[in-house]
Amino acid sequence: MLRHEFQPGRLVVGVFLTATGIAYAGDAAGLWTTEWFAAIPLMVAGLFLAGVTAALTRAIRRRRRAPES
């Protein structure tokens, strides 16, 4: 039973936020070095891809819901 509609754009943002967190967690653990500005390109790319994904999802859902004449 679905409680809400699946939103793939939010999934994409979550993946990029998780990747950013993993990068800084690895730096904190001493496994590798992550520069302080590394989050900027990750977040910009994630937000851009999430926007594209959300727009594509909306277009697909709108087309499927359109009544056939």
N, CA, C and O atoms as a Tripos MOL2 file, in Angstrom:
@<TRIPOS>MOLECULE
protein
  276   275    69     0     0
PROTEIN
NO_CHARGES

@<TRIPOS>ATOM
      1 N           0.8360   -1.1600    0.0000 N.3       1 MET1
      2 CA          0.0000    0.0000    0.0000 C.3       1 MET1
      3 C           0.8950    1.2420    0.0000 C.2       1 MET1
      4 O           1.6580    1.4750    0.9380 O.2       1 MET1
      5 N           0.7850    2.0310   -1.0660 N.am      2 LEU2
      6 CA          1.5770    3.2440   -1.1620 C.3       2 LEU2
      7 C           0.9370    4.3580   -0.3470 C.2       2 LEU2
      8 O          -0.2670    4.5970   -0.4430 O.2       2 LEU2
      9 N           1.7360    5.0260    0.4410 N.am      3 ARG3
     10 CA          1.2340    6.1250    1.2490 C.3       3 ARG3
     11 C           1.4420    7.4670    0.5590 C.2       3 ARG3
     12 O           0.7510    8.4390    0.8670 O.2       3 ARG3
     13 N           2.3790    7.5260   -0.3590 N.am      4 HIS4
     14 CA          2.6280    8.7590   -1.0880 C.3       4 HIS4
     15 C           3.1990    8.4150   -2.4530 C.2       4 HIS4
     16 O           3.5840    7.2770   -2.7200 O.2       4 HIS4
     17 N           3.2430    9.4120   -3.2930 N.am      5 GLU5
     18 CA          3.7400    9.2200   -4.6450 C.3       5 GLU5
     19 C           5.2690    9.1930   -4.6330 C.2       5 GLU5
     20 O           5.9040    9.9860   -3.9380 O.2       5 GLU5
     21 N           5.8450    8.2900   -5.3930 N.am      6 PHE6
     22 CA          7.2970    8.1840   -5.4960 C.3       6 PHE6
     23 C           7.8340    9.3990   -6.2490 C.2       6 PHE6
     24 O           7.3220    9.7540   -7.3100 O.2       6 PHE6
     25 N           8.8730   10.0360   -5.6940 N.am      7 GLN7
     26 CA          9.4670   11.2180   -6.3070 C.3       7 GLN7
     27 C          10.9510   10.9630   -6.5530 C.2       7 GLN7
     28 O          11.7630   11.0830   -5.6350 O.2       7 GLN7
     29 N          11.3080   10.6130   -7.7830 N.am      8 PRO8
     30 CA         12.7060   10.2740   -8.0670 C.3       8 PRO8
     31 C          13.6710   11.4420   -7.9170 C.2       8 PRO8
     32 O          14.8570   11.2210   -7.6710 O.2       8 PRO8
     33 N          13.2030   12.6720   -8.0550 N.am      9 GLY9
     34 CA         14.0880   13.8240   -7.8570 C.3       9 GLY9
     35 C          14.6350   13.8860   -6.4460 C.2       9 GLY9
     36 O          15.8030   14.2140   -6.2360 O.2       9 GLY9
     37 N          13.7950   13.5730   -5.4890 N.am     10 ARG10
     38 CA         14.2510   13.5470   -4.0930 C.3      10 ARG10
     39 C          15.2310   12.4050   -3.8520 C.2      10 ARG10
     40 O          16.1360   12.5250   -3.0260 O.2      10 ARG10
     41 N          15.0570   11.3130   -4.5610 N.am     11 LEU11
     42 CA         15.9940   10.2020   -4.4510 C.3      11 LEU11
     43 C          17.3730   10.6200   -4.9530 C.2      11 LEU11
     44 O          18.3850   10.2860   -4.3370 O.2      11 LEU11
     45 N          17.4160   11.3440   -6.0600 N.am     12 VAL12
     46 CA         18.6900   11.8070   -6.6150 C.3      12 VAL12
     47 C          19.3870   12.7520   -5.6400 C.2      12 VAL12
     48 O          20.5910   12.6280   -5.4140 O.2      12 VAL12
     49 N          18.6460   13.6920   -5.0620 N.am     13 VAL13
     50 CA         19.2330   14.6070   -4.0810 C.3      13 VAL13
     51 C          19.7550   13.8250   -2.8810 C.2      13 VAL13
     52 O          20.8320   14.1300   -2.3690 O.2      13 VAL13
     53 N          19.0190   12.8360   -2.4330 N.am     14 GLY14
     54 CA         19.4540   12.0210   -1.2990 C.3      14 GLY14
     55 C          20.7340   11.2630   -1.5840 C.2      14 GLY14
     56 O          21.5850   11.1280   -0.7050 O.2      14 GLY14
     57 N          20.8760   10.7700   -2.7940 N.am     15 VAL15
     58 CA         22.1010   10.0490   -3.1670 C.3      15 VAL15
     59 C          23.2970   10.9930   -3.1390 C.2      15 VAL15
     60 O          24.3610   10.6260   -2.6400 O.2      15 VAL15
     61 N          23.1350   12.1960   -3.6650 N.am     16 PHE16
     62 CA         24.2480   13.1420   -3.6690 C.3      16 PHE16
     63 C          24.5690   13.6520   -2.2730 C.2      16 PHE16
     64 O          25.7380   13.8530   -1.9460 O.2      16 PHE16
     65 N          23.5510   13.8630   -1.4410 N.am     17 LEU17
     66 CA         23.8120   14.2470   -0.0530 C.3      17 LEU17
     67 C          24.5550   13.1360    0.6830 C.2      17 LEU17
     68 O          25.4660   13.4060    1.4650 O.2      17 LEU17
     69 N          24.1690   11.9040    0.4330 N.am     18 THR18
     70 CA         24.8450   10.7630    1.0510 C.3      18 THR18
     71 C          26.2930   10.6630    0.5790 C.2      18 THR18
     72 O          27.1920   10.3880    1.3740 O.2      18 THR18
     73 N          26.5150   10.8850   -0.7140 N.am     19 ALA19
     74 CA         27.8800   10.8500   -1.2500 C.3      19 ALA19
     75 C          28.7460   11.9380   -0.6160 C.2      19 ALA19
     76 O          29.9140   11.7060   -0.3050 O.2      19 ALA19
     77 N          28.1690   13.1200   -0.4280 N.am     20 THR20
     78 CA         28.9040   14.1990    0.2220 C.3      20 THR20
     79 C          29.2290   13.8320    1.6670 C.2      20 THR20
     80 O          30.3390   14.0760    2.1400 O.2      20 THR20
     81 N          28.2760   13.2550    2.3540 N.am     21 GLY21
     82 CA         28.5130   12.8210    3.7290 C.3      21 GLY21
     83 C          29.5700   11.7430    3.8220 C.2      21 GLY21
     84 O          30.3930   11.7580    4.7370 O.2      21 GLY21
     85 N          29.5590   10.8120    2.8920 N.am     22 ILE22
     86 CA         30.5660    9.7440    2.8800 C.3      22 ILE22
     87 C          31.9510   10.3260    2.6150 C.2      22 ILE22
     88 O          32.9350    9.8950    3.2160 O.2      22 ILE22
     89 N          32.0270   11.3080    1.7120 N.am     23 ALA23
     90 CA         33.3220   11.9310    1.4130 C.3      23 ALA23
     91 C          33.9040   12.5840    2.6600 C.2      23 ALA23
     92 O          35.0900   12.4210    2.9480 O.2      23 ALA23
     93 N          33.0850   13.3190    3.3980 N.am     24 TYR24
     94 CA         33.5840   13.9770    4.6060 C.3      24 TYR24
     95 C          33.7840   12.9930    5.7530 C.2      24 TYR24
     96 O          34.6610   13.2070    6.5900 O.2      24 TYR24
     97 N          33.0020   11.9290    5.8160 N.am     25 ALA25
     98 CA         33.2120   10.9110    6.8480 C.3      25 ALA25
     99 C          34.5310   10.1780    6.6150 C.2      25 ALA25
    100 O          35.2460    9.8640    7.5670 O.2      25 ALA25
    101 N          34.8520    9.9080    5.3560 N.am     26 GLY26
    102 CA         36.1380    9.2860    5.0480 C.3      26 GLY26
    103 C          37.3060   10.1860    5.3990 C.2      26 GLY26
    104 O          38.3590    9.7170    5.8320 O.2      26 GLY26
    105 N          37.1150   11.4810    5.2080 N.am     27 ASP27
    106 CA         38.1560   12.4340    5.5880 C.3      27 ASP27
    107 C          38.3170   12.4670    7.1040 C.2      27 ASP27
    108 O          39.4380   12.5070    7.6110 O.2      27 ASP27
    109 N          37.1990   12.4490    7.8270 N.am     28 ALA28
    110 CA         37.2570   12.4760    9.2880 C.3      28 ALA28
    111 C          37.8990   11.2050    9.8460 C.2      28 ALA28
    112 O          38.5710   11.2450   10.8770 O.2      28 ALA28
    113 N          37.6920   10.0820    9.1640 N.am     29 ALA29
    114 CA         38.2730    8.8220    9.6230 C.3      29 ALA29
    115 C          39.7340    8.6810    9.2110 C.2      29 ALA29
    116 O          40.4170    7.7610    9.6620 O.2      29 ALA29
    117 N          40.2180    9.5780    8.3660 N.am     30 GLY30
    118 CA         41.6110    9.5150    7.9540 C.3      30 GLY30
    119 C          41.8730    8.5870    6.7810 C.2      30 GLY30
    120 O          43.0260    8.2570    6.5040 O.2      30 GLY30
    121 N          40.8220    8.1600    6.0870 N.am     31 LEU31
    122 CA         41.0040    7.2610    4.9470 C.3      31 LEU31
    123 C          41.4990    8.0000    3.7080 C.2      31 LEU31
    124 O          42.2680    7.4440    2.9240 O.2      31 LEU31
    125 N          41.0670    9.2430    3.5240 N.am     32 TRP32
    126 CA         41.4990   10.0760    2.4240 C.3      32 TRP32
    127 C          41.3240   11.5340    2.8250 C.2      32 TRP32
    128 O          40.7820   11.8390    3.8880 O.2      32 TRP32
    129 N          41.7860   12.4240    1.9660 N.am     33 THR33
    130 CA         41.6810   13.8540    2.2340 C.3      33 THR33
    131 C          40.6140   14.4500    1.3260 C.2      33 THR33
    132 O          40.6490   14.2750    0.1080 O.2      33 THR33
    133 N          39.6690   15.1540    1.9310 N.am     34 THR34
    134 CA         38.6210   15.8360    1.1850 C.3      34 THR34
    135 C          38.7510   17.3290    1.4430 C.2      34 THR34
    136 O          38.7580   17.7730    2.5910 O.2      34 THR34
    137 N          38.8520   18.0890    0.3760 N.am     35 GLU35
    138 CA         38.9550   19.5410    0.5180 C.3      35 GLU35
    139 C          37.6300   20.1100    0.9940 C.2      35 GLU35
    140 O          36.5840   19.4930    0.7940 O.2      35 GLU35
    141 N          37.6620   21.2770    1.6190 N.am     36 TRP36
    142 CA         36.4610   21.8710    2.1950 C.3      36 TRP36
    143 C          35.4590   22.2440    1.1200 C.2      36 TRP36
    144 O          34.2560   22.2390    1.3830 O.2      36 TRP36
    145 N          35.9100   22.5650   -0.0720 N.am     37 PHE37
    146 CA         35.0210   23.0050   -1.1350 C.3      37 PHE37
    147 C          34.4860   21.8590   -1.9950 C.2      37 PHE37
    148 O          33.8280   22.1160   -3.0030 O.2      37 PHE37
    149 N          34.7450   20.6300   -1.6340 N.am     38 ALA38
    150 CA         34.3080   19.4860   -2.4340 C.3      38 ALA38
    151 C          32.7880   19.3330   -2.4490 C.2      38 ALA38
    152 O          32.2340   18.7530   -3.3820 O.2      38 ALA38
    153 N          32.1220   19.8420   -1.4370 N.am     39 ALA39
    154 CA         30.6640   19.7150   -1.3730 C.3      39 ALA39
    155 C          29.9730   20.5800   -2.4140 C.2      39 ALA39
    156 O          28.8700   20.2510   -2.8510 O.2      39 ALA39
    157 N          30.5950   21.6750   -2.8190 N.am     40 ILE40
    158 CA         29.9440   22.5950   -3.7590 C.3      40 ILE40
    159 C          29.6480   21.9230   -5.0990 C.2      40 ILE40
    160 O          28.4950   21.9590   -5.5290 O.2      40 ILE40
    161 N          30.6180   21.3120   -5.7870 N.am     41 PRO41
    162 CA         30.2870   20.6730   -7.0590 C.3      41 PRO41
    163 C          29.3460   19.4750   -6.9000 C.2      41 PRO41
    164 O          28.4980   19.2230   -7.7560 O.2      41 PRO41
    165 N          29.5040   18.7490   -5.8050 N.am     42 LEU42
    166 CA         28.6090   17.6150   -5.5770 C.3      42 LEU42
    167 C          27.1650   18.0780   -5.4170 C.2      42 LEU42
    168 O          26.2540   17.4850   -5.9950 O.2      42 LEU42
    169 N          26.9580   19.1130   -4.6490 N.am     43 MET43
    170 CA         25.5990   19.5850   -4.4010 C.3      43 MET43
    171 C          25.0070   20.2720   -5.6250 C.2      43 MET43
    172 O          23.8220   20.1020   -5.9110 O.2      43 MET43
    173 N          25.8040   21.0390   -6.3460 N.am     44 VAL44
    174 CA         25.2990   21.6890   -7.5600 C.3      44 VAL44
    175 C          24.9090   20.6350   -8.5910 C.2      44 VAL44
    176 O          23.8480   20.7310   -9.2080 O.2      44 VAL44
    177 N          25.7510   19.6440   -8.7770 N.am     45 ALA45
    178 CA         25.4280   18.5750   -9.7220 C.3      45 ALA45
    179 C          24.1920   17.7990   -9.2700 C.2      45 ALA45
    180 O          23.3350   17.4590  -10.0850 O.2      45 ALA45
    181 N          24.1050   17.5240   -7.9820 N.am     46 GLY46
    182 CA         22.9540   16.7930   -7.4650 C.3      46 GLY46
    183 C          21.6590   17.5560   -7.6150 C.2      46 GLY46
    184 O          20.6380   16.9820   -7.9970 O.2      46 GLY46
    185 N          21.6870   18.8530   -7.3180 N.am     47 LEU47
    186 CA         20.4800   19.6600   -7.4620 C.3      47 LEU47
    187 C          20.0860   19.8100   -8.9270 C.2      47 LEU47
    188 O          18.8980   19.7920   -9.2510 O.2      47 LEU47
    189 N          21.0620   19.9590   -9.8110 N.am     48 PHE48
    190 CA         20.7580   20.0510  -11.2410 C.3      48 PHE48
    191 C          20.1340   18.7520  -11.7490 C.2      48 PHE48
    192 O          19.1100   18.7770  -12.4310 O.2      48 PHE48
    193 N          20.7500   17.6290  -11.4180 N.am     49 LEU49
    194 CA         20.2100   16.3440  -11.8690 C.3      49 LEU49
    195 C          18.8470   16.0530  -11.2530 C.2      49 LEU49
    196 O          17.9910   15.4510  -11.9010 O.2      49 LEU49
    197 N          18.6420   16.4690  -10.0240 N.am     50 ALA50
    198 CA         17.3330   16.2920   -9.3880 C.3      50 ALA50
    199 C          16.2760   17.1300  -10.0920 C.2      50 ALA50
    200 O          15.1470   16.6750  -10.2760 O.2      50 ALA50
    201 N          16.6270   18.3430  -10.4840 N.am     51 GLY51
    202 CA         15.6900   19.1800  -11.2190 C.3      51 GLY51
    203 C          15.3270   18.5890  -12.5660 C.2      51 GLY51
    204 O          14.1600   18.5950  -12.9570 O.2      51 GLY51
    205 N          16.3150   18.0800  -13.2750 N.am     52 VAL52
    206 CA         16.0590   17.4330  -14.5610 C.3      52 VAL52
    207 C          15.1900   16.1960  -14.3680 C.2      52 VAL52
    208 O          14.2560   15.9610  -15.1360 O.2      52 VAL52
    209 N          15.4940   15.4160  -13.3520 N.am     53 THR53
    210 CA         14.7220   14.2150  -13.0650 C.3      53 THR53
    211 C          13.2840   14.5490  -12.6970 C.2      53 THR53
    212 O          12.3560   13.8830  -13.1550 O.2      53 THR53
    213 N          13.0950   15.5640  -11.8810 N.am     54 ALA54
    214 CA         11.7420   15.9640  -11.4790 C.3      54 ALA54
    215 C          10.9450   16.4770  -12.6740 C.2      54 ALA54
    216 O           9.7630   16.1620  -12.8110 O.2      54 ALA54
    217 N          11.5810   17.2650  -13.5380 N.am     55 ALA55
    218 CA         10.8890   17.7760  -14.7230 C.3      55 ALA55
    219 C          10.5080   16.6420  -15.6700 C.2      55 ALA55
    220 O           9.4090   16.6270  -16.2240 O.2      55 ALA55
    221 N          11.4150   15.7070  -15.8480 N.am     56 LEU56
    222 CA         11.1290   14.5600  -16.7090 C.3      56 LEU56
    223 C          10.0180   13.7010  -16.1250 C.2      56 LEU56
    224 O           9.1400   13.2430  -16.8560 O.2      56 LEU56
    225 N          10.0470   13.4810  -14.8250 N.am     57 THR57
    226 CA          9.0050   12.7040  -14.1660 C.3      57 THR57
    227 C           7.6470   13.3730  -14.3000 C.2      57 THR57
    228 O           6.6400   12.7130  -14.5590 O.2      57 THR57
    229 N           7.6280   14.6890  -14.1200 N.am     58 ARG58
    230 CA          6.3600   15.4210  -14.2430 C.3      58 ARG58
    231 C           5.8160   15.3420  -15.6600 C.2      58 ARG58
    232 O           4.6120   15.1770  -15.8540 O.2      58 ARG58
    233 N           6.6950   15.4590  -16.6560 N.am     59 ALA59
    234 CA          6.2590   15.3720  -18.0490 C.3      59 ALA59
    235 C           5.6940   13.9860  -18.3650 C.2      59 ALA59
    236 O           4.6860   13.8660  -19.0610 O.2      59 ALA59
    237 N           6.3370   12.9580  -17.8580 N.am     60 ILE60
    238 CA          5.8660   11.5930  -18.1050 C.3      60 ILE60
    239 C           4.5320   11.3640  -17.4190 C.2      60 ILE60
    240 O           3.6150   10.8000  -18.0150 O.2      60 ILE60
    241 N           4.4180   11.7940  -16.1820 N.am     61 ARG61
    242 CA          3.1570   11.5960  -15.4580 C.3      61 ARG61
    243 C           2.0310   12.4140  -16.0660 C.2      61 ARG61
    244 O           0.8940   11.9440  -16.1150 O.2      61 ARG61
    245 N           2.3120   13.6120  -16.5270 N.am     62 ARG62
    246 CA          1.2830   14.4430  -17.1490 C.3      62 ARG62
    247 C           0.8000   13.8020  -18.4320 C.2      62 ARG62
    248 O          -0.3940   13.8260  -18.7310 O.2      62 ARG62
    249 N           1.7210   13.2280  -19.1950 N.am     63 ARG63
    250 CA          1.3420   12.5890  -20.4500 C.3      63 ARG63
    251 C           0.4860   11.3480  -20.2030 C.2      63 ARG63
    252 O          -0.4580   11.0870  -20.9490 O.2      63 ARG63
    253 N           0.8120   10.5810  -19.1580 N.am     64 ARG64
    254 CA          0.0480    9.3700  -18.8450 C.3      64 ARG64
    255 C          -1.3480    9.6900  -18.3190 C.2      64 ARG64
    256 O          -2.2840    8.9240  -18.5470 O.2      64 ARG64
    257 N          -1.4980   10.8160  -17.6150 N.am     65 ARG65
    258 CA         -2.7900   11.1830  -17.0380 C.3      65 ARG65
    259 C          -3.6970   11.8900  -18.0400 C.2      65 ARG65
    260 O          -4.8950   12.0320  -17.7910 O.2      65 ARG65
    261 N          -3.1500   12.3300  -19.1580 N.am     66 ALA66
    262 CA         -3.9570   13.0610  -20.1200 C.3      66 ALA66
    263 C          -5.0490   12.1590  -20.6820 C.2      66 ALA66
    264 O          -4.7620   11.0450  -21.1220 O.2      66 ALA66
    265 N          -6.3040   12.6270  -20.6740 N.am     67 PRO67
    266 CA         -7.3890   11.8110  -21.2170 C.3      67 PRO67
    267 C          -7.2760   11.6820  -22.7370 C.2      67 PRO67
    268 O          -6.9650   12.6360  -23.4490 O.2      67 PRO67
    269 N          -7.5350   10.4940  -23.1860 N.am     68 GLU68
    270 CA         -7.4710   10.2410  -24.6350 C.3      68 GLU68
    271 C          -8.7570   10.7140  -25.2780 C.2      68 GLU68
    272 O          -9.8520   10.3830  -24.8220 O.2      68 GLU68
    273 N          -8.6160   11.4960  -26.3500 N.am     69 SER69
    274 CA         -9.7950   12.0330  -27.0440 C.3      69 SER69
    275 C         -10.0210   11.3160  -28.3480 C.2      69 SER69
    276 O         -10.9670   11.6310  -29.0700 O.2      69 SER69
@<TRIPOS>BOND
     1     1     2 1
     2     2     3 1
     3     3     4 2
     4     3     5 am
     5     5     6 1
     6     6     7 1
     7     7     8 2
     8     7     9 am
     9     9    10 1
    10    10    11 1
    11    11    12 2
    12    11    13 am
    13    13    14 1
    14    14    15 1
    15    15    16 2
    16    15    17 am
    17    17    18 1
    18    18    19 1
    19    19    20 2
    20    19    21 am
    21    21    22 1
    22    22    23 1
    23    23    24 2
    24    23    25 am
    25    25    26 1
    26    26    27 1
    27    27    28 2
    28    27    29 am
    29    29    30 1
    30    30    31 1
    31    31    32 2
    32    31    33 am
    33    33    34 1
    34    34    35 1
    35    35    36 2
    36    35    37 am
    37    37    38 1
    38    38    39 1
    39    39    40 2
    40    39    41 am
    41    41    42 1
    42    42    43 1
    43    43    44 2
    44    43    45 am
    45    45    46 1
    46    46    47 1
    47    47    48 2
    48    47    49 am
    49    49    50 1
    50    50    51 1
    51    51    52 2
    52    51    53 am
    53    53    54 1
    54    54    55 1
    55    55    56 2
    56    55    57 am
    57    57    58 1
    58    58    59 1
    59    59    60 2
    60    59    61 am
    61    61    62 1
    62    62    63 1
    63    63    64 2
    64    63    65 am
    65    65    66 1
    66    66    67 1
    67    67    68 2
    68    67    69 am
    69    69    70 1
    70    70    71 1
    71    71    72 2
    72    71    73 am
    73    73    74 1
    74    74    75 1
    75    75    76 2
    76    75    77 am
    77    77    78 1
    78    78    79 1
    79    79    80 2
    80    79    81 am
    81    81    82 1
    82    82    83 1
    83    83    84 2
    84    83    85 am
    85    85    86 1
    86    86    87 1
    87    87    88 2
    88    87    89 am
    89    89    90 1
    90    90    91 1
    91    91    92 2
    92    91    93 am
    93    93    94 1
    94    94    95 1
    95    95    96 2
    96    95    97 am
    97    97    98 1
    98    98    99 1
    99    99   100 2
   100    99   101 am
   101   101   102 1
   102   102   103 1
   103   103   104 2
   104   103   105 am
   105   105   106 1
   106   106   107 1
   107   107   108 2
   108   107   109 am
   109   109   110 1
   110   110   111 1
   111   111   112 2
   112   111   113 am
   113   113   114 1
   114   114   115 1
   115   115   116 2
   116   115   117 am
   117   117   118 1
   118   118   119 1
   119   119   120 2
   120   119   121 am
   121   121   122 1
   122   122   123 1
   123   123   124 2
   124   123   125 am
   125   125   126 1
   126   126   127 1
   127   127   128 2
   128   127   129 am
   129   129   130 1
   130   130   131 1
   131   131   132 2
   132   131   133 am
   133   133   134 1
   134   134   135 1
   135   135   136 2
   136   135   137 am
   137   137   138 1
   138   138   139 1
   139   139   140 2
   140   139   141 am
   141   141   142 1
   142   142   143 1
   143   143   144 2
   144   143   145 am
   145   145   146 1
   146   146   147 1
   147   147   148 2
   148   147   149 am
   149   149   150 1
   150   150   151 1
   151   151   152 2
   152   151   153 am
   153   153   154 1
   154   154   155 1
   155   155   156 2
   156   155   157 am
   157   157   158 1
   158   158   159 1
   159   159   160 2
   160   159   161 am
   161   161   162 1
   162   162   163 1
   163   163   164 2
   164   163   165 am
   165   165   166 1
   166   166   167 1
   167   167   168 2
   168   167   169 am
   169   169   170 1
   170   170   171 1
   171   171   172 2
   172   171   173 am
   173   173   174 1
   174   174   175 1
   175   175   176 2
   176   175   177 am
   177   177   178 1
   178   178   179 1
   179   179   180 2
   180   179   181 am
   181   181   182 1
   182   182   183 1
   183   183   184 2
   184   183   185 am
   185   185   186 1
   186   186   187 1
   187   187   188 2
   188   187   189 am
   189   189   190 1
   190   190   191 1
   191   191   192 2
   192   191   193 am
   193   193   194 1
   194   194   195 1
   195   195   196 2
   196   195   197 am
   197   197   198 1
   198   198   199 1
   199   199   200 2
   200   199   201 am
   201   201   202 1
   202   202   203 1
   203   203   204 2
   204   203   205 am
   205   205   206 1
   206   206   207 1
   207   207   208 2
   208   207   209 am
   209   209   210 1
   210   210   211 1
   211   211   212 2
   212   211   213 am
   213   213   214 1
   214   214   215 1
   215   215   216 2
   216   215   217 am
   217   217   218 1
   218   218   219 1
   219   219   220 2
   220   219   221 am
   221   221   222 1
   222   222   223 1
   223   223   224 2
   224   223   225 am
   225   225   226 1
   226   226   227 1
   227   227   228 2
   228   227   229 am
   229   229   230 1
   230   230   231 1
   231   231   232 2
   232   231   233 am
   233   233   234 1
   234   234   235 1
   235   235   236 2
   236   235   237 am
   237   237   238 1
   238   238   239 1
   239   239   240 2
   240   239   241 am
   241   241   242 1
   242   242   243 1
   243   243   244 2
   244   243   245 am
   245   245   246 1
   246   246   247 1
   247   247   248 2
   248   247   249 am
   249   249   250 1
   250   250   251 1
   251   251   252 2
   252   251   253 am
   253   253   254 1
   254   254   255 1
   255   255   256 2
   256   255   257 am
   257   257   258 1
   258   258   259 1
   259   259   260 2
   260   259   261 am
   261   261   262 1
   262   262   263 1
   263   263   264 2
   264   263   265 am
   265   265   266 1
   266   266   267 1
   267   267   268 2
   268   267   269 am
   269   269   270 1
   270   270   271 1
   271   271   272 2
   272   271   273 am
   273   273   274 1
   274   274   275 1
   275   275   276 2
@<TRIPOS>SUBSTRUCTURE
     1 MET1         2 RESIDUE 1 A MET
     2 LEU2         6 RESIDUE 1 A LEU
     3 ARG3        10 RESIDUE 1 A ARG
     4 HIS4        14 RESIDUE 1 A HIS
     5 GLU5        18 RESIDUE 1 A GLU
     6 PHE6        22 RESIDUE 1 A PHE
     7 GLN7        26 RESIDUE 1 A GLN
     8 PRO8        30 RESIDUE 1 A PRO
     9 GLY9        34 RESIDUE 1 A GLY
    10 ARG10       38 RESIDUE 1 A ARG
    11 LEU11       42 RESIDUE 1 A LEU
    12 VAL12       46 RESIDUE 1 A VAL
    13 VAL13       50 RESIDUE 1 A VAL
    14 GLY14       54 RESIDUE 1 A GLY
    15 VAL15       58 RESIDUE 1 A VAL
    16 PHE16       62 RESIDUE 1 A PHE
    17 LEU17       66 RESIDUE 1 A LEU
    18 THR18       70 RESIDUE 1 A THR
    19 ALA19       74 RESIDUE 1 A ALA
    20 THR20       78 RESIDUE 1 A THR
    21 GLY21       82 RESIDUE 1 A GLY
    22 ILE22       86 RESIDUE 1 A ILE
    23 ALA23       90 RESIDUE 1 A ALA
    24 TYR24       94 RESIDUE 1 A TYR
    25 ALA25       98 RESIDUE 1 A ALA
    26 GLY26      102 RESIDUE 1 A GLY
    27 ASP27      106 RESIDUE 1 A ASP
    28 ALA28      110 RESIDUE 1 A ALA
    29 ALA29      114 RESIDUE 1 A ALA
    30 GLY30      118 RESIDUE 1 A GLY
    31 LEU31      122 RESIDUE 1 A LEU
    32 TRP32      126 RESIDUE 1 A TRP
    33 THR33      130 RESIDUE 1 A THR
    34 THR34      134 RESIDUE 1 A THR
    35 GLU35      138 RESIDUE 1 A GLU
    36 TRP36      142 RESIDUE 1 A TRP
    37 PHE37      146 RESIDUE 1 A PHE
    38 ALA38      150 RESIDUE 1 A ALA
    39 ALA39      154 RESIDUE 1 A ALA
    40 ILE40      158 RESIDUE 1 A ILE
    41 PRO41      162 RESIDUE 1 A PRO
    42 LEU42      166 RESIDUE 1 A LEU
    43 MET43      170 RESIDUE 1 A MET
    44 VAL44      174 RESIDUE 1 A VAL
    45 ALA45      178 RESIDUE 1 A ALA
    46 GLY46      182 RESIDUE 1 A GLY
    47 LEU47      186 RESIDUE 1 A LEU
    48 PHE48      190 RESIDUE 1 A PHE
    49 LEU49      194 RESIDUE 1 A LEU
    50 ALA50      198 RESIDUE 1 A ALA
    51 GLY51      202 RESIDUE 1 A GLY
    52 VAL52      206 RESIDUE 1 A VAL
    53 THR53      210 RESIDUE 1 A THR
    54 ALA54      214 RESIDUE 1 A ALA
    55 ALA55      218 RESIDUE 1 A ALA
    56 LEU56      222 RESIDUE 1 A LEU
    57 THR57      226 RESIDUE 1 A THR
    58 ARG58      230 RESIDUE 1 A ARG
    59 ALA59      234 RESIDUE 1 A ALA
    60 ILE60      238 RESIDUE 1 A ILE
    61 ARG61      242 RESIDUE 1 A ARG
    62 ARG62      246 RESIDUE 1 A ARG
    63 ARG63      250 RESIDUE 1 A ARG
    64 ARG64      254 RESIDUE 1 A ARG
    65 ARG65      258 RESIDUE 1 A ARG
    66 ALA66      262 RESIDUE 1 A ALA
    67 PRO67      266 RESIDUE 1 A PRO
    68 GLU68      270 RESIDUE 1 A GLU
    69 SER69      274 RESIDUE 1 A SER
